[in-house]
Amino acid sequence: MKVRSSVFASFILLFEVVGIALFLRGFFPVPVKSSLSSKSKLSDLPEEPLTGRSPNSSRLPQPLFNRVVIMLVDALREDFVFGPNGRVYMPYTRHLVERASSQSFVAKARPPTVTMPRIKALTTGSIPGFIDVVMNLNSPALLEDNLIWQAKTAGKRIVFYGDDTWVRLFPKHFMEYDGTTSFFVSDYTEVDNNVTRHLDSTLKRDDWDILILHYLGLDHIGHISGPHSSLIQPKLLEMDDILKKIHSALISKEAEGSLPYLLVLCGDHGMSETGSHGGSSEPEVNTPLVLISPAFKRKVGMEKPGVVEQVDLTPTLALGLGLPISQNSVGRVIPGVLEETSLRDQLRFLHLNGHQLSCLLKDSVPDYKKEVGFEQFRVAEKAHGSWMKLYMEGNTSEVLSNMGKKVLKQYLEALAAMSSALGKQLGKYDMYSMVAGMMFVFQLLLVLLLAMPEALGSAAAVDLPVLPALLSLPFYLLCLLLASVHVLVCTSAESSCYLCSLSWGLVFAAVVFSSAMFCILVSMATRRLPLGPRIHRKSPISSSGSEWSLSELDVLLLAGTVGHTLSLAASSFVEEEHQTWYFLLSTLCLAIFQDVCRKYFREQSASGDEKEHILPSKDCHHSTNPKAGNNPEKWLSLATPPFILLCCRLLRSLNQTGVQWAHLPDVGHWLNSSEHKTVLSLLAAFCLVLIYLLVQRRCSWVSKVALALGLLGVYSYRAAVGNVLFPWQHSGRTMSKGTVEARFVYVFVLGILFTGSKDLLRSQIITADAKLKSRGLWEIYSGLVLLVALLFRPHNLPILCCCLLIQTLMVQFIWEKLQYDAAQTTIMHYWFGQAFFFFQGNSNNIATVDISVGFVGLESYVEAPAIFLTALSTYAGPLLWACHLVCYLSSERDRSPVAVGHGCYCLALLRSVPAAAYIVLVTVLRYHLFIWSVFSPKLLYESMHLLLTAAVCLFFNTMDQSHSSSKS
């Protein structure tokens, strides 16, 4: 059946979306939530166990605390308090930890370590999923059962100051509040002063029960300059003084005979060695939890803090305030908080926590009775009832005390087991849906690859053997096989699968479609084999696009791209993906060096008529004058690949990336230290001058002047924010935000982009001037380079220099001299772009995303430009190489249309109107949120990337064929 390329591409894209949706439906685990729609109530609490008598009362023990102050310092790492520098950073807090009535813990946060999911974890006790990272940008109201709602329902008066994420999550819960935006990371002073200015008046009042303070300055400093910045110690001392003020005010208001207060110091997440967060490294997940109250024993020295889960704070605060535990909480009460209460109250608190966890376990795990923790809780509950019987009878013997301690231990073991079982529920995936979606996408990918030569041929059509596939015996056998597999999986699966919940009609349609696709795939594959024409009794389709010859370089590029895609099925290759690209790039340089040697040595030794076309270009004809290799260009061409290898090796040492060795020191750390600011200043100035020399060559004189002034503004901006120095400046001067200097650069960026766009439109609409079109494209590219130079940290400017230098050398001495075709050039640009993504210090961990660049030149948080600038800086490497590819192929096509060849299908997408939508889609999908999964979906992403690129280009191939036909 003949199908037009555009129709075939639409078909591929449509079903590709279905396959990806099916995979993601299985990848995101079902959240651990209670089946009850209502929230917990005091009247729903279980009765106190009592054996042999009528049920006892369902009373709650007396609340442990009267007032609670929660001081949450965003991005507070545990070593800032408990580490060797704790006495320097936070001396008063360290004194309370060592000598006061306090309990100290290391609270482990679950990834993703982003603010909004962490706030949800602290208030609901549940474990948020990775989808909450996206929701962090626009937090909706929290509707599930939570501590704040329970406190408000019980009549507690709550006051809040700080991150406005709380206000969005709990819009009508606070008696008084003042929110501050958390995304404007350039501000680390006013964002905290806005909280502290309310403290004096609030602490003097008695009209509140819970005070929540969320300080953001430390997190913003981390994003700007990292955890070892000179700004860290002053900020921590400021936080220490605030804690001292709160503690002193609570002590002065403590009344005789009343319930004690509780002061909580905690962090929502930590901070990586680069100052960011979001991943699962130790510095990001380990946060301090300090509970200060006269209800605790006074310490006599520094003790090693215990380790708890961050969600354990939720049931601890709920029981401490006399509130029901949230239904979806997976935390367990912290035993140290209950040490000074009576044994009966301790057992009752643990019983209430165990009852809540057992109910959640029933709703979340089908075979909950087989869980060890559930059985342990039932045993402990019965023993608790026996203990209560003896207690009510007035038994005061040592046997009763020992029995109570044994029951207490049983409860703690049961809580730990049930909490662990519920935590593991988050890591359970619907593997059936994931495998089905993966197979679906890979079938489409293989069909597309086999059909590509025909689709790109002169007819712009694909011959799909649909009818023979549907009438073949293997089709019906495969339908029966898949149907039986579906029945087997759905009847034997321990947990429910999404596909098993669908109607049989949809399942039957999916089985038929998948079987047909497989048969079509086999038929097309056999047609491509040498025996294919004999099997089908017809000659193969002959078209210019269907007969591809592969050189050694082609084999390398194809094997490297496919091999990289397949390697992403393993999480270790995803975590250390940069190693794959570094290896491929080094191998590519050696292969290019081999081609250069062949051109200038082997070709010269060949005789005229016996000379073989050994260059990798397949569609191009070039002169082979033996005397051509005697000029200096020969030696420059020979030196280019080794020089690129040297540049790449130096860039690898600039920023450590990945997961395993990201903590190791690198050249970037050395340059950013205060002792080497002069070296960094000289390096930045040299790089900016080199950038100008490399970029200005193809620009108009107006753009050259604007580029020079813009690069001067870039250095001025970095000097204003304190990264580099002018010769007349001192390192101890006061830093500014550099808003004026950054906006100065933005003016020239917009001017260059406007000039380039004007020239490009003139070449397309008014006059068909190839030189004007080329100049317009290069000016747009130079404007983009100027913007990237502004966003890059000074120590990363050598990356931008090397990027431009390698592009210049490759154009002058490799691509033009060896006359590589567009397909080879495109894949090389793709490889270089991926490698430069990791040279920047990026990784597949969201914690490496530098969000501080989103606020360069901004005085307040504006969502659209912040997201654009952050994405541009993160993907600057791939984007610069993609834009360079568009400019290069456009100029090559204007000079020599033959040189573009059939390989331009890889670029058709980027040269088209939907390029912006495509780049946005790939950027969103490439926002690597899935690094923590064992079955890495990055493999799916790479396959989908290939599918999307190849499928959309078929539209333009059809359009080109139609345009050519209309011309003829």
ABEGO torsion letter per residue (X at the ends): XBBBAAAAAAAAAAAAAAAAAAAAAAABBBBBBBABABBBBAAABBBBBBBGBBBBBABBBBBABABBBBBBBBGBBAAAAABAAAAAABAAAAAAAAABBBBBBBBBBBOBBBAAAAAAAAAAGBBBBAAAAAAAABBBBBABBBAAAAAAAAGBBBBBBEBAAAAAABAAABABBBBBBAABAABAAAAAAAAAAAAAAAAABAABABBBBBBAAAAAAAAAAEAABAAAAAAAAAAAAAAAAAAAAAAAABBBGBBBBBBBBBBABBBBAAGBBGBABAAAABBBBBBBBAABBBBAEBBBBBBBBAAAAAAAAAAAAGBBBBAABABBBBAAAAAABBAAAAAAAAAAAAAAAAAAAAAABABAAABAAAAAAAAAAAAAAAAAAAAAAGBABAAAAAAAAAAAAAAAAAAAAAAAAAAAAAABBBAAAAAAAAAAAAAAAAAAAAAAAAAABAAGBBBBBAAAAAABAAAAAAAAAAAAAAAAAAAABABBBAAAABBAAAAAAAAAAAAAAAAAAAAAAAAABAAAAAAAGBBBBBBAAABBBBBAAAAAAAAAAAAAAAAAABAAAAAAAAAAAAAAAAAAAAAAAAAAAAAAAAAAABBAAABBBABABAABBBBBBAAAAABAAAAAAAAAAAAAAAAAAAAAAABBBEAAAAABBBAAAAAABAAAAAAAAAAAAAAAAAAAAAAAAABBAAAAAAAAAAAAAAAAAAAAAGABBBAABBAABBBBAGAAAAAAAAAAAAAAAAAAAAAAAAAAAABBBAAAAAAAAAAAAAAAAAAAAAABBAAAAAAAAAAAAAAAAAAAAAAAAAGBBAAAAAAAAAAAAAAAAAAAGBBABAAABBAAAAABGBABBBAAAAAAAAAAAAAAAAAAAAAAAAAAAAAAAAABAAAAEAAAAAAAAAABAAAAAAAAAAAAAABBAAAABABBAAAAAAAAAAAAAAAAAAAAAAAAAAAAAAAX
